[in-house]
Every structure is written in structure tokens, then in C-alpha cells.
């Protein structure tokens, strides 16, 4: 029996006959072609070269790794032919490993680059570094967004220092358009070194599963540190999604490109324009009854105002048709940052999420908020803050890792925010967290609050200061009450040990009741919106079922008097 040959899928068509391109004018009398036709033929071949230079086998190799070619990725973004820019290759195809183009996505011009992994593994040298830098510079000058499709092995080693120069030129160009036009970076395949640094200069990064990017690969880690680590453990989406290096983790390449299109719908073309407004059939005065139901079930439960709530339900209620896109959803879930629309206008939402760690603001949440707020500030996106937090997370671990610095980064971003900004207080707003979280004093345009608001210097622990004497008297009376009650129980016929045990339990319950009484009094007198309303710290109370209409009315007023323009103030030293 003969050995059966394994069948390998192929793009080759055995019946395909090579196409002969003729350069004739319709109706022209046949004649022998000359140097003119030869020039046209040579030019035609050059024009086709970007898509055909790789060859069938290189394309098949890319497909076997479950990756698309750069041209296939472009087709996911748009069905219109791209305007390919800078068709340069050099004598060794040194420019062909990256494609630069202008594409039309849903009626908008977008600058786009994509590494062609089928040509020299998408590696970079001086030629295509300059090519990429020219595209990036043009995007900034023309005021159009940038999308990057990164799939590169890094610098082309045979090019020597030219590969590093190419990256450095691209680094510089991308940094200079930061804050001028938004950029979205998709990570495909395996990217290391410059291939990781370059896209992280972009506004947002999208990483599919089964991809890698990082400073170095597992092989280098093994040789230098002797540490065995997989690519996924070192620089996979699970790692980068938690650290905030990656902003969106998606299943595959198609999902990444669709996410890029989704984000683009929220962004303006540049820092001198507004995000595109979309007409909506969702009425601005739609009652938010589901929010009312949520609060009723939560706050009327046995745990009362201590009941955690998932703030994403509320965000869904206020956004058009409940649609929004969450930023860094895998990181610091005690805070939620999201893009949505209200009345067709794009908004950014920054919300404490009490469903995780009581919504306390820690280091990761601070930096996550700061990055998101700064982006909204640069690109004229109004921000709705939703507050429900017991404060900044205390503890030695937070202090050692710089909670003061992280909190200051968030505070600075909020103070610097120049776009329309509204604060909605849902429940807890305590201490420094309230002061730092878009209060009137930090620049809020409007501060709204639900009747369930508990605005105070401290939470329940504040009763220890307000009722210090009363609580001290309660605790000082404990020993006397235990002794008195022990004697009573002994007189009734109980043993000394039993009497003391029962007396201790009864007095402990009495102390608990007294503390609860003062807690309730503290909450009634000081943990409510009344004082804040009287001082002007809150502008008005709103009912849960009127949240969308109240927020939208205020937002529309603020937007009517807002002019989109680049930031004109001083740029701070940090972040």
C-alpha cells in the first residue's frame, strides 16, 4: 500500500491562466506596442506589487496561524478601495513590509497603517519608518483619526541601526500628534520591542486573544533571568488587560477591527471638532423606572444603604437605547469609565461601582479615571460623573505603592477638565473622595443628587466624633452594668459564672443598641443632602425616574454654549 500524501489547503488555482494586461485605447487600430506601452506595463506591475509581492505561500502561512493579511484586515474596516500612500520598497523590499493608506470608514477619512507580515515578517527599517512617520504627520496636519494594525517582528536586524532609526522616527511623529487627533491601535500576532512601544503611544489599544506584545519575548526572559514563562503569561491580553496597558480585550482579529470602528463613532476627527452626533429615537424625557426599581430593591433590603449596586445598570438607563462602550472593563472594576450617547451627543461616563470594594477609589481606579478624563478633555467630550463611594482605599499596601500620587493624578485630570461636566451623587460621597470627584469646588458645571445621597466628611465612623461624649459614657458604664446585672441574676438563683456570662451578653447587646441609635441619629442629621443643598454644594435633587431627562437637559444647555477647540491652558508636568 502506497503512502498517502497529506492534502494541504492552497489558494493556487490549477485552472487559472495568467492574465495578460493590454494597454489599448478602446477602438484603437491595432499596432505593435512600443516604449510607451512598456512603461505602462512596468507601472501597472508596480501598482499591483503591494498586494501580490508576498505570493500565495506566504498568504497561506499567515492563514494557517489564524491571522489575516493586511489587505484582508482593511476589507473588514471598509468596503471602499484604500488610497495607498508612499509606494516605496527599496532594493530589498525594505518599504513593503508596512502599508500606509487613507481609508473611508462610514463616510470619514481615516489614516491607516498596517504591517504586512507576509513581507519580511512586517519588520521595520529606516525606509518604512520614514514612510510611517510621513503618514502619521499627515494625519495630524489634516486633522483625521489614525488606526494602526500592528503585526511586526520588530526592527529588521540586517538593516542595522536603520531599523532603530525607523522606529525612533515613527515614535516621534506619533507623540507629536497625541492630543491632536485620536488614534486606535489593534495588536495582531507577535510584537516585541519597538513593535510594543509604538502602538502604546496611541490613544487606545485593542488586543485579541492568542496575541503577544511586550518589551521582550519569553526567549530573552529565559536567557537573561532563567525564568520559564509562556508568551501569554508574559504579554498576553490577560496580563495587559489587568494592568491597563491594553484597553480592550477581544476574541479575535475581526472583533478587534469592529471594536476600532465602534470606538471611531464616539471620537471627533481632531481636537478642534466635536464627536459626530447621531439622531436617536430614544426620547430625552424617557422615564428611568428601572433605576427606581434597582434602588428600591437595594435600599429596602435588610442591609439598607449598605447594599452594593452595580452602577452599570444606571449607566445603561441614562444612555440612548442603553448602549455604551466600557473602557478597560477588566481593570479596576470599582470604577467604570465608558463612552455613550445621550440625546445623540457623545458623553464620557466616570462612575464609582459599589458592587466592587464599595466603590472605593484605589491606585488602579485613580489612574484609569485619569487617563479616560484626560482623553475626554483633549477631544471635547462632555463627562458625566456618577458618585457612590465611601472614599479612597486606605491601608499600608496602597500607601506604599503611591495612592497619594495616583489620587493626585485623578484630581489633576478633573481640575483641568474644560468640557461640560455634570456630577450625579447617587448615595455615598464622603471626605476627600467627594472633594476630588468633580465637586463644584473642582469645577463641576452642575451637581445633581438623589434623595438617597449621604454627603458627609465621614461615613458611619463619623459618629465617634460627633457623639464622642455620649459614646464614651456608654462604654464607661459597661463594667458597672455587668456587675449590677450579675448581682441581679445571682440573686434570682443563678450561679456566679452563669450570671456573669449572661450579664456580659446582655450589656454587649445594650451597647450595640446604643451605638446603633447614635449611628441612626448621625445619619439622619449629617449624612444627607440637606446641608449640601443649603450651602450650594448641590444644585438640586432629582428623582431616580427622572435621571435621564435631568441629565440630558443640563447637558444640552452646556453644549449649546461650548466651543470645540484645542486646549489653550498650561499643560501640567505629570501624566
N, C-alpha and C positions, 0 to 999 in steps of 0.2 A: 504494500500500500504506500503510495507516494505521500510526501509531506505536503500538507495543505498550506498554501501561502495565506497569511493573515491579510484580510482586506482593510485598507486604511482609507477613510473618507478623503476625498480630494475635490478641490474646486476646478480641476482640469476637466475640460470638455473634449473628449476624444474626437467628436464630430465637428469641432469648431474649426473653421477655416480663417486664417489670418485676414483681417480687414485691410484692404488697400485704400488709402486715402488719396483721392484725386483732387487737385486744386484747379477746378474749372469754373468759369462763369457760365450760368445757365444760358443755353443757346449758342455758346461759343463754338466756332468752327474748330474741329479737331486739328491739333498740331503737336509737334514734338515739344515736350517740356524743356525749359532752359534753366538758367541760374536763378531766375525769379521763383519758379516752382520748387526748385531745390531748397531755396531759403525758407519758403513757406513750409515745406515738409520738415525741415530741421526744427523750425519754430514750433510746429504742431507737436512734434515728439517731445520737445522741452516742456510744453504746456501740459502734456499728459504725464510727464515724469513723476510729479509728486504722488499720484495715486497708483502708478504702475511700477515704480522703481523697486519696490520691495519684492515683487514676484509672488507667485502663488504659494510656494512652500513656506515663505516667511509669514504669510497671512494665515495659513493653516496652523502653523506653530502657535501663533497668537490665539487662535480659536481653541486649540487643544488645552490652553491654560485658562479657558473660560473668560477670555478677555476679547474685547472688540478692538478693531483697528481705529486709528484716529479719525478716519473718514466715516466709519460706521457710527462713532460717537457723535460726530457733527450732525448726522442724519437724525439722531434722536432729539437733538436740540431744535432742529429746523428742517422743514422740507424744501426750503429755498436754497439755491446754489450759493455757496460762500464766495465772497470776493477774496481770493487768495492773494496775500501780500508778500513781497520780498521773496520771489522765486530764485533764491541763490543756493548753490550747492557747494561750490569749490571743487578742486580737482579730485578730492577724495569723498565726495558727497557730504562734506562737513556741514552743510546747512540743511540737508534734507531730513535730519532726524527731529526737526521741530517744524510744525505747520503754524503759520500766523495768518489770520483772516479777519474779515469783518463779516458777521452773520446777521441775518434779520430774524429776531425771535419775537413772535407775536407783535409784529409791527415796529419793533425797536431795534436800532442799530446797537450791536454789541461787539466789542473787540474780543477776539478769542485766540488762544494758543493751545496747541496740543502736541505733546511729544509723540513721535512716530516710533514705537518700539520695534517695528519691523525693520527699521534702518538703524543699524549700529546701536541697538538697544536704547534708542532715544537719548543717547549721551550728548553732553554739552561741550562745546569748544568756543573759541573766540568768535567764529563766524556766526553760529546760531545764537550765541549770547548777545551779539550786537543786533541780530535780527529780532530777537525777543525784546530787547530794550527799546528798539525803534517802535515796535507795536505798542508797548506799554506807554511810552512817551506820547505817542499819537492819541491814545485813549484819554490821557489827561488833558491834552491840548484841545481835543474835540469834545470833551465832556461826555463820554459814553462809558457805560459799565464794562468791566473786564471779567471774562470767565477763563480759568485755566484748567486744562485737562492734563494732569501730571502723571507721567508714566516713564520714568527715566532711571537709568542705571547710575547716573551721576556724571561727573566730569569724564571726558574721553581721555584715557590715560596716554595714548600715543601723541596727543596734541600737546602734552607737557603743560606748561604754565598757562597756555592759551585757554584750556578748559576752565581753569580757575578765574582767569580774567573775564571769560564769558559769563560765568556766574556772578562775579562781582558787578559787572555792568548791569545785569538784569536786576540784582539786589537793589542797586542804587536807583534805577528807574522806578521800580515798584514802590520803594519807600517814598519817593517824591510825589507819587500820585495818591498816597494814603491820605484820606481825608478830603480828596478832590473828587474822585469817582469811586463807587463801591466795587469791590472785586470778590468773586466767588471761586474757590479753589476745590476741584474734585481730585481725589487721590486714587490712582489706579495702580495696580501691580505692586512693584517693589521699588521704593525710593529711599535713598540714603544720602547723607551729607548735604550738599547743596540742593539736592532734589527734595529735601525736607525743609530746609531753611527758606527757600524761595517761596513756596506756597503759603507758609505760615505768616508771611508778610501781608497776605491778603486779608480782607475783612472777615470772611468766613471760610471754614474748611469742612468738606464733606468726605467721609471715609466709608467705603463699603466694607463688608465682611471679607475675610481672606485677602487682605492687603496689608502692606507694611510700609512705614516710613519712620526714619529715626536718624540720629546722629551717626551711628554706625550699625552694621549688621551683626547677627549672632556670631559669625566667624571671628570678627575683630574682638568682640567681648570675650570669646573663648581664648584667643591667643594672648590677649593683654591681661585679663583678670583670671583666666582659668575657670570661668563660670559657664556652665551649660544652660543655655536659655533658647527657647524657640523664638522664631520671628514674631509670632502672635503675642507671646509673653513680653517681648521687648518693645514692640512698636505696633501692635495690632489695635483695632478700634476699641477693644475693651479697656486697654491702657489709656489711650489718648482721649477716649470719651469721658473717663473719670477725671482726668487731670485738667480738662478744658482745652487741651491742645487741638483736639477735634471738636467741632461744634455740633455736627450731626453725624450719627452713625446710621447707615442704611444697609439693606440686604445685599445689593449688587450694583453693577455699573449703571444699568438703566434707571434704577431708583435714585442713584446719585445725580444723574443728569436731569431727571424730573424734579428732584429737590432743588437743583440750581434754578430751573425755570420757575418753580414755586416762589423761591426767595426773590427772584428778579421782579416779580409782580408787586412786591412790597417796597422796592427801592426806587428812588429817583435816579435819573441819569447821572446827576452830579450834585455837588454841594450848593449849587445856585438854583435848584429846582425842587419841586415837591414830588412826592411819590404819586403815581397815577391814581386818580380817583375812579372808582367803579360804581356805576349805578347799582342800587340794590333794591330788591322788593321787600326787604325786611324793614317794617316801619320803625321809625325812631321812637315812637311812643308805645312800642310793644311792652306790655307788662311783663316783668320778670318774676312770674309767680313761682317758678321752680327755685329761685333763690330764697323766696319766702318760705317755701316748704322745707328747704335744706336747713335754714336757721331754726325753724320751729322744731324740727325733729331733733336737731343737735342740742339746742339750748334748753329745751324742755325735758331732756333726758336726765337720769339720775346724777350725772356728772356736771350738769348745768353749763355755766360759762367756761368750764374747763374742758369741754368736749372738743376734740380736734375736728377740723373740717378741711376737706380738700378744696383749696381755693380755685383749682382749675374748673370746677363746676360753675363758680361765679364768673370766671373769665368767659366761659362758653356762653353764659347768659347775656353778657353785655355786647359781645361781638356779633357782627352781621351773620345770621344763619348759624351761629355757634362755631364759626370757622376761625381757627387761629393756628399759628405755627410756633411751636415751643423751641427756644434757643437752649442748647446744651441740656437736653432733657435728662441725661444720665448723670449729671453732676449737680451736687448741692441742691437736692430736691426740696430743701427747706425754703428755697426761694424759686419763684417761677418767673422767667423772662420770656416774652412771646411777642410776635407780630400778629396783628389782627386788623380788622376794619370796623369802624363804627359810623354808620351813615355813609358808607362808601369811602370814607377817609382812612388812610393807614394810621394806625396807632402802635406804639410800643407799650407793653404792659409789664410792670415790675411789681410782683406780689409776694408777700410772705405766705408761706404754706404751713399752717399749723398742724397739718396731718403728719409732718416730719419734724421732729425735735421742737415742737411747739412754735415752729416758725422762727426760732431764734437765729440771729444772724451770726454766722461763723466766718472763718477766713475764706473758705471756698465761696460761700454765698456773697461775701463782700466783693471779691474780685470778679465774680460772674456778673453781679449787678453793675459794677463799674464799667466793664467792657461794653455791656449792652447799652447803658445810658450814654456813654461817650459816642457810640455809633449813631444813636438817635440824634444826639446833639449836632454832630457833624453834618448829617444829611436831612435836617429839617423835619424830623419825625416827632410829633407830639407824644407825650408819655403820660399814661395813667398809672399812678402808684396805688396799690391796694395794700393797706396796712393791717396786720394782725400778728403782732409779735410781742413776746414778753421781754425782749431786749437782745443785747449781744450775748453770745455764749461765753460764760465765764470758765475759768479753770487754768491750771498751770500749762497744760498742753497748748491751749490757744495763745497764751501769753508768750510762751517760748518760741512759737512759730510765727509771731508777729501779728496778732489780731489788731493791735493798735494801728499798725501800718496799713493793714488790709481795710479796716474800717475807715481810715482816713482817705484811702483811695476811693471808696464808695461815696463818702461825704463830699470830697472834692468834685467828683463827677456830677453829683446832684447840685451842688452850689453853682458849678459852671454851666449847667443846663439852661439854654436860652430859648428852647422851643416851648410851645404851650404845654403846661404841666398841671395836672389835677391830682389831688390826693383824696382817696376814699378810705376812711377808717371804718373797718368792719367790726372790730372788737378790741383787742388789746393794743395799746400804744403807750409803752412805758419808757420812762427815763431817756437815756441818751439815744436809744433806738428811735423814739418818736422825734426827738430834736433833729436827728440826722436824716430822717426818712421823708424828705420833701415837705417839711412843715412850712408855714408862712414865713418863718424866720430864715429859712434856707432858700426862699424864692418861689414857693408854690403860687400859682395864679388863683386857684380855687381849692379850698379844703372842705370836703363834704364828710358827713359822718352818719352812720346808722344809729338808731336809738340804743342799740346794744353796745355802743362804744364805751370802753373803760380806759379813759385817758388819765394817767397819773404819773407822779415821779417814780413810784414803785408799785409793784403788784401787791399781792396779799401780804407780803412781808412788811409792807409799809405800816401796818397796824402796830408793829413793835415800836415805832417811833411816835405815832400819833397818840396811842394809848399806852405809853410807856409806864406811867404811874399805875394805871388801873391793872395792867397785866402783871406788874411787879407785885402788887398787893395780892392778886390771885395766887401767884406762885409762892409768895411768902407765907400764905395761910395753909399750905398743903400739909406740913408736918403737924400743925395743931389740929387740923380737921381729921387727919388719920388717927391721931391719938384719941381725940374725943369720940370718934365713931368706933374705934376699937373697944373703948371702955363700955360704950352702949351695947355692943354686940356681946361682950363678955358678961355684962350684967343680965343679958337675956338668956344666958346659959351656954354660950359658945366657948370653945377652948381659946387660949390666947393666940395660938398660931393661926387657927382658922379665922378668928376675929380680925387679926391684923391683915391677913391676906384679902379678906372681903372688904375691909375698910380701905385698903390701898387701891383696890379696883374701883370702888365707888367714888373715891376722891379723884382718881385719874379721869373718870368719866365726867365728873363735875368740872374739872379743869378744861377738858376738851369742849364742853358746852360753853363755858365762859369765853374761851378763845374764839369759838365759832360765832358767838354773839358779837364780839368786838370786830371780827372779820366782816360780818354782815353789815355792821354799822359803818366800818371803814369803806366798804364797797358802796354803800348807799350814799354816803356823804361826799366821798372823794374820788371814787372810781366810777365816774360817769361823765357825760359830755357837758354838764351844766356850767361848771366853772370855765371850761374852754370856750363855750359859747358866750359867756359874759365878758371874757377877755378878748374875744375876737380871734382866738386861735383856730376856731372852727367857724366857717361862714354860715353853714346851715345844716340842719338834719334832713335826711331823706329816708323814705320808707323802702324796704327791700324790693317791693314790687315796682318801684319807680326808678330803679338804679339806671337802667339803660337810657331812659328819657332824660333824666337829670344830668348824667354824664355827657350825653350827646349834645344837649342844648348848650352846656357850658363850653364844650369843645368847639362847636360850630361858631360860637361868638369869638372865641380866642383865635381860631383860624382865619376868620374874616379880617382880623387886624394883625395878621402875621405875614411878614415878607420873607420869602425864601432867599437866603443869601449865605455866602461863606462866613465862617466865624471871623469876627473882627477883633475879638479881645485877645488878651495875652494868653499864650499857650503855657500851661504850667510845666514844671520840671519833671514831674512824675507821671508815668502812665500815659 
